[in-house]
Amino acid sequence: MKVKAVIFDFGNVIINIDIPRTFQAFASLTGKRQAVIEKLVLENQLFRRYETGQFTDIEFREIVRQTVGFPLSDHEVDRAWNSLLLDIPQERIDFLIELRKKYPIYLLSNTNNIHIEASNSYLKKTFGYRHLDELFDQLFLSYEIGMWKPDAEIYHYVLETINLKPHEVLFLDDNPHNIQSASALGMQTILVEPPTCITEYCKTIF
């Protein structure tokens, strides 16, 4: 596999996540069933709307309160929202550091400011890195650029920004829809299926 750059998704590729934990956390706070919370969050497209920059953190917290129908504090909203974030194994950090010596590496994630702030706090506490951008050549975060995977425009934007053609990059993501859309553009792709780590997928490539 010949590539000039590697692009990584964030959730379940770099950081382990468990989305149902967020639904469970809101259910515990509100006294409502987890299935009800999940239905409300998905029907109101909270992830996509917040993660494409359609509202600020303050607006998001208020929309969450309206969606779940409960007067949660800002701290409670953030804590529940961040409960899906788990850990980043040391071996992944080590892998990124070594890979970056050979190739430019990028992060392309559907994410939001509250999750990124929490992730940066975790990185600093656990590994001594103040911000994700210390690990990558550039971050492409959906809420900052107003685009969303698997829409083709986000891949075109990244490729134009890093000045590479689709076949010149390798993209790793845990979402089959994101992989399919990237592959359709001609990008080399790897579907990451937890609990298999990216180091396992990449050890025979680099």
N, C-alpha and C positions, 0 to 999 in steps of 0.2 A: 504494500500500500504506500503510494507516494503522495505525500501531502506537504503543504507549505505552512499550514496553521491548523490548530485544533480548537474547536469550540465546544464548550461544556454547558449543559444545563446545570441548574443548581440543586433543586430538590430531588433527593434520592439518587443523585449522581455525585455531588460533592457532599451535601449535608443530608443525613437521613431524616425523613419526615414521615408523619402518620396523620393524614388529614382528618380521619374520624375523631382523633383526640380533641380537635377544636370543637366539633359538634358536641362531643361528650362534655367538654368544659362548660360550654354555654348552657347545656341541659342542666348541669349541676347547679349553676348559678341561678337559673330561672325557675327550676322545678318542672320544666317541660320535658317531654320525651325527646331523646336524641334524634329519633326519626323525624319528629316535627321540626326541630331546629334545622336539621339538614335540608329538609324540604323548603323551608323558608329562605335559607341562605342561597340555595341553588336556584329557586324560582326568581329571586330578586337579583340574581347574577352578581352577588357581592364580590366574588373573586375577580371576575372579568372587569367589572366597572371600576373597582378600586385599583386593580393592577394595570389599567390602561390610563391611569391618571385623571379619571373623570371627577374625582373630588379629593379634597385635602384630608389629612389625618383627622382633623377636628370634625369635618363633615362626615367622614367614614364612621367615626365613633357614634355620632348622632343617628346615622342611618342604621347602624347595628342595633341601637336601642329601639328604634322604631320597628325594625324587622322582627326582633325577637319579642317585642312588647314588654320590655322590662327596664326599669331605671338603673341600669348598670353604671358604675363609675368608670372614668377613663382607665384607671388602673385595672379594673376587672375586665374591660373590653380587651385591653392589650394583653393581659395575662392569658385570657382564653384564646385569643387570636394566635398568640405565639406558642400555644401548647402543642401545636403540630410539629414544631421544630425540635429535633432530637439532638444528635451529635454528629461531629465530623471525625472519623477515625484518623489517627496520626498517619497511617500509611498513605492516605489520600493527600494530605498536606505534603508529605515527603515526595510523593509521586509528582505532584504539580511543580514543586521546586526543581526537581531533576528534569522534567519534561521541558520546562521553560528555558532551560539552558540550550535546548536543541531547536525548539519551535516557538513562535509566538502563540500564546494561548489566550482564549477569550471566554467570558462568561455571558451566556444568553439565557435570560430567565424571565418567565412570567412571575412577577413578584411585586412587592409593595414596600413602602417606606418603613412601616412598623416591623415587618419581618427582617428587612435589611439592617435596621438599627439593632435589633435583637441579635442577629447573626454577627454583626461587628462586635458587639459587646461580648459574645461568646468567644469569638476569635481572639480578642485581646486578653480575656481572662485565661483561656486555655492554652493558646499558642504564642501570645505576645504580639500578634498582628493587630494593628489598630483598625484596619479597613480591608475589605475584600480586594480592593484594587491593588493591594500590595502583593497579591498572589497572581494577578492576571495582568496582561498587557492593556486590556480595556474591558470595561463592563458594559453590557447592553441589557438594561433593565427595562422591562415593559412599561412600568409606571413613569419612567423618565422620558421614554421616546414615544409613548402613546401608541404602541403597536403590540400585537399579541400573537404568540404561536397558537395554532399552526398557520396563520394567515401568511401567504407568500410574501407580502410586502415587508415583513420584518426580516426575512432572510435576504431579500434584495438589499435592504438598508444596510445590514451587517456586511454583506459582501462588497458593496460599494464603498463603505467606510474603510474597510481593511484592504481594499483594492486587490481582491483576489477573485478568481473565477470559481464557480460552484465545485468543480471537480478537484480543485486544489485544496479544499478543506475537508477535515473530518469532524463530524458533528455527533456528539453523544447525548442522548436524551432518554428518559424513562417512559415517555408517552408515545405510544405507537402512532397517533395522529400527527404529532410533531415530526416524527421520523419519516412518515410517508410523504408529508408535504416537502420536507427538505430533500428527500430522495428524488421526488418528482422534478425538482429544479436541477438535479445533477450532482448534489452534494454526496460525498461519501458519508455513510452513517453507521452508527452502532446503537441498537436498542438495548439500553441497560435495564436488566430485570433483577431488582433486589431479591434476595440479599447478595447476589453476585456483585463484587466490587469492580470499579473501573480498572483497577490494577490487573485484574484477571483478564478482562477484555483486551487490555493494551499490552500485556507482557510479551506477546508474540509479534506485535506490530512495530514497536519502537525499540 
